[in-house]
Amino acid sequence: MKPDLTLLLVDGSNISLLYPKTQQSQDWIEKNLGVDYQVFAKGIVVEHRYIDPILQGLRESDLSYLIQRS
């Protein structure tokens, strides 16, 4: 099973990059995060303090994700 999203956690950083992989995950992001977000290297920039609530929301919506650490 392929994940709906990939989350890249950058070591030593206060940001993470969120990469939506499916239309369902993109729709979830637009609904829950809005469309006013920053993009870096084609990933949505997320401050460290917001990662846990986002992951909780993804789990509650039955979306899968893969966490990669750099």
Gaussian input, Z-matrix of N, CA and C with variables (Angstrom, degrees):
# hf/3-21g

backbone

0 1
 N
 C     1     B1
 C     2     B2     1     A1
 N     3     B3     2     A2     1     D1
 C     4     B4     3     A3     2     D2
 C     5     B5     4     A4     3     D3
 N     6     B6     5     A5     4     D4
 C     7     B7     6     A6     5     D5
 C     8     B8     7     A7     6     D6
 N     9     B9     8     A8     7     D7
 C    10    B10     9     A9     8     D8
 C    11    B11    10    A10     9     D9
 N    12    B12    11    A11    10    D10
 C    13    B13    12    A12    11    D11
 C    14    B14    13    A13    12    D12
 N    15    B15    14    A14    13    D13
 C    16    B16    15    A15    14    D14
 C    17    B17    16    A16    15    D15
 N    18    B18    17    A17    16    D16
 C    19    B19    18    A18    17    D17
 C    20    B20    19    A19    18    D18
 N    21    B21    20    A20    19    D19
 C    22    B22    21    A21    20    D20
 C    23    B23    22    A22    21    D21
 N    24    B24    23    A23    22    D22
 C    25    B25    24    A24    23    D23
 C    26    B26    25    A25    24    D24
 N    27    B27    26    A26    25    D25
 C    28    B28    27    A27    26    D26
 C    29    B29    28    A28    27    D27
 N    30    B30    29    A29    28    D28
 C    31    B31    30    A30    29    D29
 C    32    B32    31    A31    30    D30
 N    33    B33    32    A32    31    D31
 C    34    B34    33    A33    32    D32
 C    35    B35    34    A34    33    D33
 N    36    B36    35    A35    34    D34
 C    37    B37    36    A36    35    D35
 C    38    B38    37    A37    36    D36
 N    39    B39    38    A38    37    D37
 C    40    B40    39    A39    38    D38
 C    41    B41    40    A40    39    D39
 N    42    B42    41    A41    40    D40
 C    43    B43    42    A42    41    D41
 C    44    B44    43    A43    42    D42
 N    45    B45    44    A44    43    D43
 C    46    B46    45    A45    44    D44
 C    47    B47    46    A46    45    D45
 N    48    B48    47    A47    46    D46
 C    49    B49    48    A48    47    D47
 C    50    B50    49    A49    48    D48
 N    51    B51    50    A50    49    D49
 C    52    B52    51    A51    50    D50
 C    53    B53    52    A52    51    D51
 N    54    B54    53    A53    52    D52
 C    55    B55    54    A54    53    D53
 C    56    B56    55    A55    54    D54
 N    57    B57    56    A56    55    D55
 C    58    B58    57    A57    56    D56
 C    59    B59    58    A58    57    D57
 N    60    B60    59    A59    58    D58
 C    61    B61    60    A60    59    D59
 C    62    B62    61    A61    60    D60
 N    63    B63    62    A62    61    D61
 C    64    B64    63    A63    62    D62
 C    65    B65    64    A64    63    D63
 N    66    B66    65    A65    64    D64
 C    67    B67    66    A66    65    D65
 C    68    B68    67    A67    66    D66
 N    69    B69    68    A68    67    D67
 C    70    B70    69    A69    68    D68
 C    71    B71    70    A70    69    D69
 N    72    B72    71    A71    70    D70
 C    73    B73    72    A72    71    D71
 C    74    B74    73    A73    72    D72
 N    75    B75    74    A74    73    D73
 C    76    B76    75    A75    74    D74
 C    77    B77    76    A76    75    D75
 N    78    B78    77    A77    76    D76
 C    79    B79    78    A78    77    D77
 C    80    B80    79    A79    78    D78
 N    81    B81    80    A80    79    D79
 C    82    B82    81    A81    80    D80
 C    83    B83    82    A82    81    D81
 N    84    B84    83    A83    82    D82
 C    85    B85    84    A84    83    D83
 C    86    B86    85    A85    84    D84
 N    87    B87    86    A86    85    D85
 C    88    B88    87    A87    86    D86
 C    89    B89    88    A88    87    D87
 N    90    B90    89    A89    88    D88
 C    91    B91    90    A90    89    D89
 C    92    B92    91    A91    90    D90
 N    93    B93    92    A92    91    D91
 C    94    B94    93    A93    92    D92
 C    95    B95    94    A94    93    D93
 N    96    B96    95    A95    94    D94
 C    97    B97    96    A96    95    D95
 C    98    B98    97    A97    96    D96
 N    99    B99    98    A98    97    D97
 C   100   B100    99    A99    98    D98
 C   101   B101   100   A100    99    D99
 N   102   B102   101   A101   100   D100
 C   103   B103   102   A102   101   D101
 C   104   B104   103   A103   102   D102
 N   105   B105   104   A104   103   D103
 C   106   B106   105   A105   104   D104
 C   107   B107   106   A106   105   D105
 N   108   B108   107   A107   106   D106
 C   109   B109   108   A108   107   D107
 C   110   B110   109   A109   108   D108
 N   111   B111   110   A110   109   D109
 C   112   B112   111   A111   110   D110
 C   113   B113   112   A112   111   D111
 N   114   B114   113   A113   112   D112
 C   115   B115   114   A114   113   D113
 C   116   B116   115   A115   114   D114
 N   117   B117   116   A116   115   D115
 C   118   B118   117   A117   116   D116
 C   119   B119   118   A118   117   D117
 N   120   B120   119   A119   118   D118
 C   121   B121   120   A120   119   D119
 C   122   B122   121   A121   120   D120
 N   123   B123   122   A122   121   D121
 C   124   B124   123   A123   122   D122
 C   125   B125   124   A124   123   D123
 N   126   B126   125   A125   124   D124
 C   127   B127   126   A126   125   D125
 C   128   B128   127   A127   126   D126
 N   129   B129   128   A128   127   D127
 C   130   B130   129   A129   128   D128
 C   131   B131   130   A130   129   D129
 N   132   B132   131   A131   130   D130
 C   133   B133   132   A132   131   D131
 C   134   B134   133   A133   132   D132
 N   135   B135   134   A134   133   D133
 C   136   B136   135   A135   134   D134
 C   137   B137   136   A136   135   D135
 N   138   B138   137   A137   136   D136
 C   139   B139   138   A138   137   D137
 C   140   B140   139   A139   138   D138
 N   141   B141   140   A140   139   D139
 C   142   B142   141   A141   140   D140
 C   143   B143   142   A142   141   D141
 N   144   B144   143   A143   142   D142
 C   145   B145   144   A144   143   D143
 C   146   B146   145   A145   144   D144
 N   147   B147   146   A146   145   D145
 C   148   B148   147   A147   146   D146
 C   149   B149   148   A148   147   D147
 N   150   B150   149   A149   148   D148
 C   151   B151   150   A150   149   D149
 C   152   B152   151   A151   150   D150
 N   153   B153   152   A152   151   D151
 C   154   B154   153   A153   152   D152
 C   155   B155   154   A154   153   D153
 N   156   B156   155   A155   154   D154
 C   157   B157   156   A156   155   D155
 C   158   B158   157   A157   156   D156
 N   159   B159   158   A158   157   D157
 C   160   B160   159   A159   158   D158
 C   161   B161   160   A160   159   D159
 N   162   B162   161   A161   160   D160
 C   163   B163   162   A162   161   D161
 C   164   B164   163   A163   162   D162
 N   165   B165   164   A164   163   D163
 C   166   B166   165   A165   164   D164
 C   167   B167   166   A166   165   D165
 N   168   B168   167   A167   166   D166
 C   169   B169   168   A168   167   D167
 C   170   B170   169   A169   168   D168
 N   171   B171   170   A170   169   D169
 C   172   B172   171   A171   170   D170
 C   173   B173   172   A172   171   D171
 N   174   B174   173   A173   172   D172
 C   175   B175   174   A174   173   D173
 C   176   B176   175   A175   174   D174
 N   177   B177   176   A176   175   D175
 C   178   B178   177   A177   176   D176
 C   179   B179   178   A178   177   D177
 N   180   B180   179   A179   178   D178
 C   181   B181   180   A180   179   D179
 C   182   B182   181   A181   180   D180
 N   183   B183   182   A182   181   D181
 C   184   B184   183   A183   182   D182
 C   185   B185   184   A184   183   D183
 N   186   B186   185   A185   184   D184
 C   187   B187   186   A186   185   D185
 C   188   B188   187   A187   186   D186
 N   189   B189   188   A188   187   D187
 C   190   B190   189   A189   188   D188
 C   191   B191   190   A190   189   D189
 N   192   B192   191   A191   190   D190
 C   193   B193   192   A192   191   D191
 C   194   B194   193   A193   192   D192
 N   195   B195   194   A194   193   D193
 C   196   B196   195   A195   194   D194
 C   197   B197   196   A196   195   D195
 N   198   B198   197   A197   196   D196
 C   199   B199   198   A198   197   D197
 C   200   B200   199   A199   198   D198
 N   201   B201   200   A200   199   D199
 C   202   B202   201   A201   200   D200
 C   203   B203   202   A202   201   D201
 N   204   B204   203   A203   202   D202
 C   205   B205   204   A204   203   D203
 C   206   B206   205   A205   204   D204
 N   207   B207   206   A206   205   D205
 C   208   B208   207   A207   206   D206
 C   209   B209   208   A208   207   D207

   B1=1.4533
   B2=1.5247
   B3=1.3044
   B4=1.4589
   B5=1.5263
   B6=1.3271
   B7=1.4694
   B8=1.5247
   B9=1.3243
   B10=1.4674
   B11=1.5209
   B12=1.3255
   B13=1.4534
   B14=1.5188
   B15=1.3173
   B16=1.4555
   B17=1.5183
   B18=1.3104
   B19=1.4486
   B20=1.5174
   B21=1.3164
   B22=1.4534
   B23=1.5172
   B24=1.3241
   B25=1.4514
   B26=1.5191
   B27=1.3090
   B28=1.4469
   B29=1.5236
   B30=1.3269
   B31=1.4625
   B32=1.5235
   B33=1.3155
   B34=1.4517
   B35=1.5131
   B36=1.3122
   B37=1.4564
   B38=1.5247
   B39=1.3079
   B40=1.4610
   B41=1.5120
   B42=1.3316
   B43=1.4571
   B44=1.5244
   B45=1.3116
   B46=1.4514
   B47=1.5136
   B48=1.3141
   B49=1.4620
   B50=1.5164
   B51=1.3199
   B52=1.4591
   B53=1.5189
   B54=1.3305
   B55=1.4661
   B56=1.5227
   B57=1.3399
   B58=1.4568
   B59=1.5299
   B60=1.3346
   B61=1.4616
   B62=1.5247
   B63=1.3295
   B64=1.4679
   B65=1.5244
   B66=1.3087
   B67=1.4653
   B68=1.5225
   B69=1.3364
   B70=1.4644
   B71=1.5236
   B72=1.3327
   B73=1.4612
   B74=1.5286
   B75=1.3185
   B76=1.4658
   B77=1.5288
   B78=1.3236
   B79=1.4684
   B80=1.5294
   B81=1.3486
   B82=1.4614
   B83=1.5250
   B84=1.3139
   B85=1.4612
   B86=1.5223
   B87=1.3232
   B88=1.4628
   B89=1.5238
   B90=1.3262
   B91=1.4641
   B92=1.5348
   B93=1.3344
   B94=1.4598
   B95=1.5200
   B96=1.3105
   B97=1.4608
   B98=1.5198
   B99=1.3088
   B100=1.4578
   B101=1.5206
   B102=1.3068
   B103=1.4615
   B104=1.5236
   B105=1.3138
   B106=1.4640
   B107=1.5248
   B108=1.3230
   B109=1.4533
   B110=1.5175
   B111=1.3255
   B112=1.4555
   B113=1.5196
   B114=1.3319
   B115=1.4537
   B116=1.5255
   B117=1.3393
   B118=1.4556
   B119=1.5205
   B120=1.3214
   B121=1.4712
   B122=1.5338
   B123=1.3175
   B124=1.4698
   B125=1.5244
   B126=1.3311
   B127=1.4534
   B128=1.5138
   B129=1.3069
   B130=1.4546
   B131=1.5236
   B132=1.3122
   B133=1.4633
   B134=1.5252
   B135=1.3391
   B136=1.4656
   B137=1.5249
   B138=1.3144
   B139=1.4626
   B140=1.5234
   B141=1.3146
   B142=1.4628
   B143=1.5359
   B144=1.3034
   B145=1.4742
   B146=1.5262
   B147=1.3348
   B148=1.4610
   B149=1.5262
   B150=1.3181
   B151=1.4610
   B152=1.5224
   B153=1.3183
   B154=1.4658
   B155=1.5344
   B156=1.3400
   B157=1.4712
   B158=1.5366
   B159=1.3209
   B160=1.4654
   B161=1.5248
   B162=1.3260
   B163=1.4581
   B164=1.5233
   B165=1.3270
   B166=1.4668
   B167=1.5285
   B168=1.3185
   B169=1.4604
   B170=1.5171
   B171=1.3069
   B172=1.4661
   B173=1.5186
   B174=1.3325
   B175=1.4753
   B176=1.5219
   B177=1.3236
   B178=1.4670
   B179=1.5249
   B180=1.3262
   B181=1.4611
   B182=1.5308
   B183=1.3246
   B184=1.4621
   B185=1.5237
   B186=1.3216
   B187=1.4614
   B188=1.5236
   B189=1.3029
   B190=1.4614
   B191=1.5211
   B192=1.3298
   B193=1.4598
   B194=1.5253
   B195=1.2844
   B196=1.4500
   B197=1.5167
   B198=1.3219
   B199=1.4700
   B200=1.5302
   B201=1.3117
   B202=1.4618
   B203=1.5102
   B204=1.2914
   B205=1.4628
   B206=1.5165
   B207=1.3275
   B208=1.4704
   B209=1.5013
   A1=108.97
   A2=117.30
   A3=122.15
   A4=109.62
   A5=116.70
   A6=119.26
   A7=111.28
   A8=116.00
   A9=122.01
   A10=110.94
   A11=115.93
   A12=121.58
   A13=109.87
   A14=114.87
   A15=121.11
   A16=106.89
   A17=116.29
   A18=122.55
   A19=107.94
   A20=116.85
   A21=121.91
   A22=108.21
   A23=116.70
   A24=121.56
   A25=107.35
   A26=116.32
   A27=121.67
   A28=108.60
   A29=116.96
   A30=121.15
   A31=110.70
   A32=115.47
   A33=121.04
   A34=113.70
   A35=116.67
   A36=120.42
   A37=110.12
   A38=115.21
   A39=120.64
   A40=112.20
   A41=116.35
   A42=119.10
   A43=110.40
   A44=113.99
   A45=122.20
   A46=106.91
   A47=115.45
   A48=121.08
   A49=108.11
   A50=115.65
   A51=122.94
   A52=108.10
   A53=116.21
   A54=121.63
   A55=109.82
   A56=118.91
   A57=120.42
   A58=109.57
   A59=116.19
   A60=121.66
   A61=113.24
   A62=117.39
   A63=121.01
   A64=109.42
   A65=115.18
   A66=119.65
   A67=110.35
   A68=116.69
   A69=120.38
   A70=110.93
   A71=117.35
   A72=119.61
   A73=111.27
   A74=117.16
   A75=120.17
   A76=110.50
   A77=116.58
   A78=121.00
   A79=110.53
   A80=116.82
   A81=120.72
   A82=110.02
   A83=116.89
   A84=121.44
   A85=110.75
   A86=117.21
   A87=120.24
   A88=111.47
   A89=116.85
   A90=120.69
   A91=111.53
   A92=116.71
   A93=120.81
   A94=114.79
   A95=117.81
   A96=120.61
   A97=111.83
   A98=116.57
   A99=120.53
   A100=110.38
   A101=116.26
   A102=120.22
   A103=111.52
   A104=116.77
   A105=121.27
   A106=109.52
   A107=115.92
   A108=120.83
   A109=109.25
   A110=115.67
   A111=120.55
   A112=109.67
   A113=115.40
   A114=121.98
   A115=108.10
   A116=114.79
   A117=121.37
   A118=107.14
   A119=116.63
   A120=122.17
   A121=110.74
   A122=115.49
   A123=124.41
   A124=114.09
   A125=117.57
   A126=121.41
   A127=110.67
   A128=115.94
   A129=122.01
   A130=107.91
   A131=116.70
   A132=122.25
   A133=109.04
   A134=115.36
   A135=121.50
   A136=108.35
   A137=116.52
   A138=120.32
   A139=109.63
   A140=114.99
   A141=122.30
   A142=112.46
   A143=117.43
   A144=120.47
   A145=113.30
   A146=118.39
   A147=121.14
   A148=113.34
   A149=118.26
   A150=120.40
   A151=112.43
   A152=118.30
   A153=120.41
   A154=112.91
   A155=119.42
   A156=118.27
   A157=112.86
   A158=117.22
   A159=120.24
   A160=109.97
   A161=117.70
   A162=120.61
   A163=111.22
   A164=117.36
   A165=120.89
   A166=110.50
   A167=116.46
   A168=120.25
   A169=112.41
   A170=116.79
   A171=120.36
   A172=111.15
   A173=116.50
   A174=120.44
   A175=110.58
   A176=117.20
   A177=121.11
   A178=111.77
   A179=116.65
   A180=121.41
   A181=112.00
   A182=116.41
   A183=122.96
   A184=113.20
   A185=116.48
   A186=120.87
   A187=108.04
   A188=116.04
   A189=120.24
   A190=109.69
   A191=115.53
   A192=119.60
   A193=109.40
   A194=114.90
   A195=124.09
   A196=107.57
   A197=116.43
   A198=120.20
   A199=107.77
   A200=115.47
   A201=121.41
   A202=108.07
   A203=116.35
   A204=121.12
   A205=108.15
   A206=115.43
   A207=118.24
   A208=110.60
   D1=127.81
   D2=177.49
   D3=-83.94
   D4=142.56
   D5=179.28
   D6=-72.19
   D7=152.74
   D8=175.19
   D9=-74.42
   D10=-31.28
   D11=-179.76
   D12=-138.63
   D13=153.45
   D14=170.35
   D15=-119.21
   D16=132.35
   D17=179.41
   D18=-113.79
   D19=119.99
   D20=178.63
   D21=-100.14
   D22=116.46
   D23=176.65
   D24=-97.56
   D25=118.76
   D26=-177.28
   D27=-92.19
   D28=115.94
   D29=-178.29
   D30=-60.21
   D31=139.88
   D32=177.86
   D33=73.84
   D34=15.78
   D35=-177.16
   D36=-125.33
   D37=159.59
   D38=177.10
   D39=-98.85
   D40=9.27
   D41=179.08
   D42=-127.14
   D43=158.32
   D44=173.13
   D45=-128.78
   D46=160.94
   D47=177.60
   D48=-116.18
   D49=130.90
   D50=-177.84
   D51=-111.19
   D52=123.10
   D53=-177.66
   D54=-114.92
   D55=104.79
   D56=176.14
   D57=-70.17
   D58=134.77
   D59=-177.01
   D60=-110.51
   D61=-14.42
   D62=-179.36
   D63=-130.38
   D64=162.57
   D65=176.95
   D66=-64.89
   D67=-36.21
   D68=178.22
   D69=-60.76
   D70=-41.41
   D71=179.30
   D72=-70.22
   D73=-36.32
   D74=176.86
   D75=-64.75
   D76=-41.16
   D77=177.08
   D78=-62.34
   D79=-41.31
   D80=179.18
   D81=-62.10
   D82=-43.57
   D83=179.76
   D84=-61.52
   D85=-47.09
   D86=-179.67
   D87=-62.95
   D88=-36.53
   D89=-179.71
   D90=-73.12
   D91=-40.59
   D92=-171.97
   D93=-99.30
   D94=-26.52
   D95=179.81
   D96=-109.22
   D97=-12.79
   D98=-176.43
   D99=81.47
   D100=-167.37
   D101=-179.57
   D102=-115.25
   D103=3.45
   D104=-179.26
   D105=-98.60
   D106=74.36
   D107=179.12
   D108=-133.61
   D109=160.71
   D110=179.40
   D111=-91.22
   D112=146.31
   D113=178.26
   D114=-119.88
   D115=135.69
   D116=175.23
   D117=-138.30
   D118=127.77
   D119=-179.65
   D120=53.64
   D121=41.03
   D122=179.31
   D123=66.12
   D124=11.13
   D125=176.83
   D126=-112.32
   D127=150.98
   D128=177.94
   D129=-80.48
   D130=124.32
   D131=-177.85
   D132=-78.25
   D133=127.46
   D134=-179.36
   D135=-129.38
   D136=127.64
   D137=175.01
   D138=-67.53
   D139=146.80
   D140=-176.62
   D141=-51.47
   D142=-39.82
   D143=-175.68
   D144=-67.98
   D145=-15.18
   D146=-179.01
   D147=-99.95
   D148=-5.26
   D149=-175.78
   D150=-64.14
   D151=-49.51
   D152=-176.95
   D153=-58.86
   D154=-46.45
   D155=177.20
   D156=-62.77
   D157=-34.84
   D158=178.22
   D159=-66.53
   D160=-45.82
   D161=179.14
   D162=-62.62
   D163=-38.38
   D164=176.80
   D165=-62.10
   D166=-44.16
   D167=178.53
   D168=-63.51
   D169=-38.30
   D170=176.97
   D171=-63.55
   D172=-44.50
   D173=178.50
   D174=-61.21
   D175=-42.83
   D176=-179.53
   D177=-65.71
   D178=-23.85
   D179=179.48
   D180=-96.46
   D181=8.14
   D182=-179.94
   D183=58.75
   D184=33.68
   D185=173.47
   D186=-97.38
   D187=139.45
   D188=-179.31
   D189=-95.16
   D190=154.85
   D191=178.22
   D192=-147.60
   D193=157.08
   D194=177.75
   D195=-121.55
   D196=130.39
   D197=179.01
   D198=-102.77
   D199=124.69
   D200=175.28
   D201=-113.73
   D202=136.60
   D203=178.23
   D204=-111.03
   D205=134.96
   D206=-178.69
   D207=-90.27

